[in-house]
Amino acid sequence: MTTTATGTHGGLPRRSGLDGWRVITWVMTAAALAVALIAPLSGSAPYMFVLLLSIPLAFICGVRRYGAKALLLFFAVTFVVSNFFENLSISTGFPFGHYHYTGSPKLIDVPIFIGPIYFGLGYLCWQVANVLLDEADTRLSWRAGTGHRVNVVALPMTAAAIMTMFDLGSDSIASTVNHLWIWERGGGVFGVPYTNYLGWWLVTYLFFQIFALYLARRQAPVRSTGLEPSLQSVLVYAGLGLSTIPYFAAASGEDITDATGTVWNAHALNETMMTINLFTVVFVAFLALVKLARHDTTGNTIPTRDTALPFGSGGATVTSVGSAINRANTSV
């Protein structure tokens, strides 16, 4: 059965029937949520599967919103920056702290899958931040008004904080409990040093900032993809936080000894991670869902001479309120 164009949206044909990519992304979103909420009941953390699933989801949604060139640049930047600083920290302790990975195969000292996970999770967090900041990615420019220039810095800073929230509520489980990596000198957050979280914010901010600068410099506008891709990113991010609830309910409560010989109570560790997630990852996702439900992710900025305002479903625009008023005055 063929589909026919029934209208336009953002200058692109709108087709009837189901969009194949739309179905695929919703299947991946549903699978991520199902694994995040069900797998922990067996006593195993679901992070790895969900994070690996975020990689193709980010590629599909990212190409549709930013184009293949921009999305490939984001992948390259996240991969290179994350691997550089991960290897640097393993060798020197900066910026995360002293640790080593137990998995293989590796790119120098870092498992190959770590870079793509930074990309997938990074895209989710970028989109959550984008929803909270009223689609700031559509208003990134050094040449426009002050709000556009603020967005160039505010969006990557917020995305980095949102990504660090995830690590704050999961690193102790991944390292101290599951030993995916080992903190050689331990730390106060159930075997994880505070420098890890400072390092996470710094490193993720750097690659988000590079991407924001690229988007601000290029001439092509961000494509309108509707609310669904943003909703999918928010739901998967929320699933990562919600997974700690069934994990806390089902996980073992035995004591755990970290690399320094410090003994931690697993029940207390899981309880703390769940509490952190509820009031960071889950709450931030809730705020993003509220904004999406209210359809107030766009149109909240004061129009300026550089602001394009959409009117109607056909994608017609006027360049600014000021220019519209000037035309009206001229005609009179």
N, C-alpha and C positions, 0 to 999 in steps of 0.2 A: 504494500500500500504506500502510495506517495503522499507527501505533505505539500501543501501550497501556502504561499505567503498570505496572511490575512491582515497585515497591518505593519506598522513600523514601530521600533522602540530604539531611541537613541540613534536614529538614522539607519538602523539595520533592520532587515526584514524579520517580522515575527511570524513563526510558522506554527501551524496547528499540529496537534498530536504531541507525543512525548519526545523530548529532546534526549537522544541517546546518552550524551555526556551528563545530562541532569540526572538520569536514572542511575548511572554509574556512581556519581558522587553521593547520591542519597543512599545507595547500597553500602558504600564504604562508611558513610557516617553512621548508619544503623549498625553495621558490624562493629565499628569502634565502640559505640555505646554499649552494645550487647556484651562484648568482651570485657569492657571496663567495669560493668556492674555484675556480671555473672562469674567470670574467671576467678575473682578474689575469694569467692565462696569455697574454693578448693584449697585456699591457703597460699596461693601464688599471686604475686603482683603482676598486673596486666600491662605495665607501662610499655614494655618493649614492643608488643604486638601493636598497641594503639599508636605509638610513635612511628613505627615502620609504616603503618597504614596512612599516617598523615603525609607521607612523602608523595605518593601518587595523587592524593587529594590536593595537595598544594600545587603540584604541577598542573593539574587540569584547571583548577580554579584560577591559579595565577596567570596562566597563559591567556585565559579568556578575559581577565581584567586588565593585565598590563602588556600583553603581547609576549611572544616567544623570546625575543631578544632581551627584554627587561627581566623576564623571569629566569632565564639562563644566567644573566648577570647576577641576580640575587642568589641563585644556587652557587655560582662560582665564588662569590664574595663570602657567603656563609661557610662554605667548605674550606676555603683557604684560611680565612681569619680564625675559625675555630680550631683547625688542625695546627696552625702555627702556635697559638697560645696554649693549646693543650700540650703539645710537645715541649714548649718552652717551660711550662709549669712542671712537667714531669722531670725535666732536667735541672731546673733552678728553684722551683717552688713559687715562681711568680707567673700568673697572678692568683691562681687558685689555692696553692699550697702544695705540699709534698705528697704525691700519691703515685700509684701505678695501676694499669689495667691488667685484668686477669684473662681477658678474652683474646682471640686471634681469629683471622689474620689481621695484621696491623700495617698501618702506614707510618713507618718509623716506630713510634711507641704507642700509637693510638689506633684502636680498632677501626677498620675501614668504614663501618656503618655509623660511626659517631658523627662524621661530617654531614651525611644526608639527614640524620636525625635533627641536627641543628637547623637544617633547612626546613624540614617539615614542621617541627615545633615552632620554629621562628615565624613561618608564614601564618600559622594559627594565631600566634600572639600578636603579630602585626595587624591581622584583621580584627581581633578583639579590641586592640587599642584604637584602630581606625573607626570602629563602631562607636566607642566611647567618645571619640573626638569628632563626631559628626562627619565622617568620611573626609578626614583631613588630607588624605592622599590625592583628592581632587583639587586641593588648594595649597600646593607646594610651589613656592616661587620666591626668589630673592628680589625680583623686580616689581612685584605687586605690593599690596598694602602690608601693614605690620602683621596682621593676622596670618597672612600667607607665610611670612618669614618665621613667625613663631611656630607654625606647624612643622616647618622643616626640622626643627629641633625637638619640639614637644612630642611628635609622633614616635620617633625612635626612642626617646627617653621613656615614654610610657610603655611601649612595646617591650623594652628591655626589662622594666620593672615587672611586667606581667609574666615574662618568661622566667625571671628569677623567682617569682612567687611559686611557680611549679617546682623548681629545684629545691626551694626551701622546704616544701612539703613532701619531697620524695627522695632526696639524696641519701638520707640516713637509712632508708629501707633498701635502696639499691646497693649501697656500699657496706654498711655495718651488718645488715641482715643477709643480703644476697651475695655480697662479695664480688659484684661486677667490677669494682675497683676498690683499692685498699688505700686508706689514708694512713700513711706511714707514721705520722706523729699524732694521730688522733685529733680530737677537737671537742669543744663543749656542746655542740648540737648533736648529741648521741653519736660521738665519734667523728663528726665532721667539723672542720675549723670554720670560723666565721669568714675567713679570707676567701673561702670558696664562693660564698654568695656575693661578696664584693667583686670578685673576679668575674662571676657570671654576668653581673650587671654591666661591668666594663666591656667585656668581650662582645656581648650581644648588642650593647649600645653602638659599638664601633661598626658592626656590619649593618645594623639597621640605619645608622647615620649615613653610611656610604650609599645605601639604596635610596634613602630620602633625597640626598644631594643629586643623585642621578635623575630621579623623577622630577626634581625641581628644575633641572637644567634642560631636559629634553623637551621638545616642542609638542609631541603627540599627547593628547589628553588621555586620562584614564577612562577605560571603557565602562559604560553602565551595564552591570550584570544583574541588577535587581538585588533583593534582600536575601535570596536563598543561599548563595555562596557564603555570605557573611554569617548567616544563621548556622550553616554547617560547621564553619570554623569554631564558632562560639560553643556549639553543642559538643564537639569533640574535646575542646578545651575543658568544658564543664565536666565531661565524663572522666577526664584524668583526675580531677579533684574529687568527684563523687566516688571513685573507685576505692578510696581509702576507708569508706564506711563499711562495705562488706569485708574488706581486708582486715579491718580492726576486729570485726565480729568473728572471723574464722581463723585468723592467724594464731600461731603458737605463742604462748606467754612465757617461754623459757628464757633464761638469762643468756646474754650474748657477750662474748669477749672480743674487743677490737684489737687492732694490731699492737697497741701499746700496753695491753693487758688490763685495760679498764673494762669492768663488767657493767653491762647495761641491761635493764629489764625490758624484754621485748614487748610486753603488754603496755608498759608506760611509753615506749618509743612509738608504737603504732597508734596509741591514743593521742599522743602529741601531734604526730603527723596528720591524723584525721582532723584534729581541731584547727591546726594551721591551715589546712586545705579548705575547711568550711568557711573560714573568715578571710581567705585571700582568693584562691582560685575560684571557688564556687560563688563567692559573693560578687567578684568582678564579672564572672560569666552571667550572673543574675542581672546585674546592672545593664550589661550589653543586651540581654534578652528583653529587658523592659524597654530599652530604646528601640529595638527592632519592632516590638509589638506595638509601640506607639507611633511608629513610622516617623520618628523625629531625629533620624540620623543625618538628615540633610535639611537645608533651608533655615538653619538656626542662626546664621551669621548675618550681620547687617550688610545689605547690599552696598557695594562700592562701584566706582566707575569701571573696575576691572572684573566685576562679577557677572557671570552669565546666569540668567534665571530661566529655568524651563517652564513652559506653559503648555498644557494639554498633553495628550498621549502621543501626538505626532512628533514630539521632539523639537517643536519650534522654540526659538530662543530670542531674547533681546539682549543686547550687550550690557546694558545697565539701566537702572532706574533713571539715572541722570540723563542718558541719551534719549530715553523714551520721552521724558518730560521736555527735553529740548526740541524733539521733533514735533511734539504737540504744540509747543509755543510758536514754532515756525509756521505750522499750518494755519494757526489762528492769525 
